[in-house]
Amino acid sequence: MFAMKTKQKKQVTFDDLDLPKVGDDSRFVEACKRLEFYELELKRLKDKYFKTTGDFGAPKRSISNASEDAQKLLDGGTLDQLETESVVDYRASLLRKIKACEHALPILRQRRDTIWRDAILEGCSMVEGQAEAVVKDVVIALERLEIAIKRERDFFSALGRLGYKQSVRPGHWMLHPIEGIYLDGAQNGFTLPSLRYHIEQRRESWGFDDKE
């Protein structure tokens, strides 16, 4: 029995990729802890506020500027620093802290997300050369596949021109439909780009043409 023999390449894995986990980034960890702290504080303050009743809990003073209070928290201040002057203002003090937390939380989430994105981009820059090599191997393989399929198509076309009709030839002596799609793309209700389109997109996005 005829058996195709191909040279086996060593399987490469990236389990030991020399790159820190994004979730272990100290800036990201700290941002998550700070966000979680104020989320829990907001819940705790709201529970206290809605459980406080009677004259003792009635707000006696107007709430200060919530944005300014939130900025104090963002600058490293504490909720205790937002206390009002008198015990009689207990409920007003709770409401002031609640408003400060509510204004600070969206900014803390945005800061966490910015740190998260920065950590990812920094990590990608650390292995950019390795990523380029991996993707370039794929581009080269696709180019070789494209050439091989074109050669196959030309061979079967040559048979047809000599009278060896596809309808009479053995059924597998033809270009497979998926190979035709690879070369020309397809539009059967949806667009499937050709190999050449993918190759050009990859080369352009990774700047391979500029580096050769």
N, C-alpha and C positions, 0 to 999 in steps of 0.2 A: 504494500500500500504506500502511495506517495504521501509523504508528510513534509510540510513546510518547516524548515528549521530557521529559527531566527536567533540572533545573538542576544542572550539575556543580559539586560543591564541591571546593575545593582539598584534595588528599590531604595529611593531616598526618602527619608521622613524628616519632619521638622519638629519632632517632639522636644528636642533639646535646643530649639531656636534661642539664640542668645539675646533675649528681649524680655524686659520686665512685664508683668501683667499690668494692664491699665488700672485695674481695681486696686493695685498695691501702691500706686503713686501717692506719695505722702501728702501732696497738695490736695489730691482728690479725696483721700481718706479724711483729711481735716475738714474739707468743705462739706462732706457728707455728714460728719459728726455734728458740725455746727448747725446744719440745716435740720437734722433730726432733733437736736436739742430744742430749737425754737418751735418746731412742729409739736413736740410734746408739751412744751411750755404753753403754747396757745391753747391746746386742748385742756390742760390743767386750769388755766386761768378762766376759760369759758365755763368749765364745770363749777368753779368757785363763784363766778359772777351770777350764774343763773340759780345757784342754790342760796344766794344771799338775798334776804327779804327784810322788810320792815324799814323803819326810819334809819336804822344803823347802816343799811345797805343803799340807801337812796343817794344818788350823786348830788353833791352840793356845789361843785365847782365845774366850770367848763373844761372840756378836754383840751390839752395843749395840741400844738401842731403835730399830727401823727407822723408826717414825713420827717420832721426834724428829730423826733424821738427814734424813728426807725434808723436814721443816719447815725445816731449815737450808738445804737446797738451794732450797726455795721462797722463802726469805727473801733469796736472793742469794748464798748460800754456794757453795763449790765442792766437787767430789769429793775434791780433794787435801786438804781440811780434815778429811776423815774417815779419814785414815791412822791405823793402829794404831801403837803405840809401838816395836815391834821388827820387824826384817827377818824373823825367824822366823815372824812372823804374816802373811806375804805372802798366803796363800790366804784367811785370815780377813779380811784387809783387802779383798780382792776381793769376798768374799761380803757384807761390810758395805755396800759401794758398790752391789752388785747389789740388795740388799734396799731400800736407800734409793731407788734409781731406780724400782724396782717400786712402791713406795708413792707416789712423787711423780708418776709418769706419769698416773694417773687424775685427779689434781687438776689437772695441767697441761692435760689434755684438756678438763676441765670449764671451766677458766678460758678456754681458747681458744674453746670453744663459746659461753660467756657473752658474750665480747667480740664474737664473730660476730653473735649475736642482737642485741646492743646497737647494733652498727653498722648493721644492717638497719633496726631500728626508728627510729634517728636519721635515717637517710636517708629513710625513708618520711615522717617528720614534716616534712622539708624540702620535700617536694612534695605535701603533703596537699591543699592547695588545688587543685592541678592535677589530682590524682587524682579529687577530688570532682567537678570540672567534667567530666572525661571520663566518669565513671560516670553522672553526672546526665543527660548527653546520651543515654546508652543508655536510662535509665529513661523519659525523655520520649519517645524513639522507640518504646519498647515500649507506652507508654500510647496513643500515636497509632495504633500498629498494632492494638491491642486495639479501639479505637473504630472503626477502619476495617473490621475483620473483623465486628464486631457490626452495623455498617451494611450490610455485604454480606449477612449472614445475614438481617437484617430485610427486605432487598429481595427475596431469593429466596423467603422465607416469604410475603411479600405476593403474589407471583406465584402461588404455590401456592393461596392462599386464593381467588384469582380464577379458579381452574380451570386455570391453566397448569402442568400436572403436570410434575414433575421427570423422570418416565419418558419424556415426549414431548419436552421441551425439548432443545435441543442439549446434548450431553454435558457441555460445560464450563460450562453455566449452573447451577452449583451451588457450594455451599461445599466447598472442597477438604478432604479428610480431615485434613491437617496443620493447616488453619485451625481446624477443630473442636477438635483437640487443644489448640491454643493457647488457645482460649476455655475449654474445660471440663476439660482434662487428660485423662489416659488411664490405664487399669488393665488392660492386656493382659499379665498375668503380671508386670508391674512398674509402679510408680507414676511417672507423668510429670506433674509439677505444671503447672498452667495459667499463662498469662502473668500473671494477677492475683496469683498466689502469688509468682512471681518478683519482680514489681514491689514488692509489699508487703515482701518480705524485703530487697530492695535499699534501699528507702526507710528501713526500720527500722535496718538495720546501719550505714548511712552517716549516719543521723540527719537525713535531709532534711526530715522533717516538723517537727522541732524548730527548723530554721534558716529556715523559711519563714514 
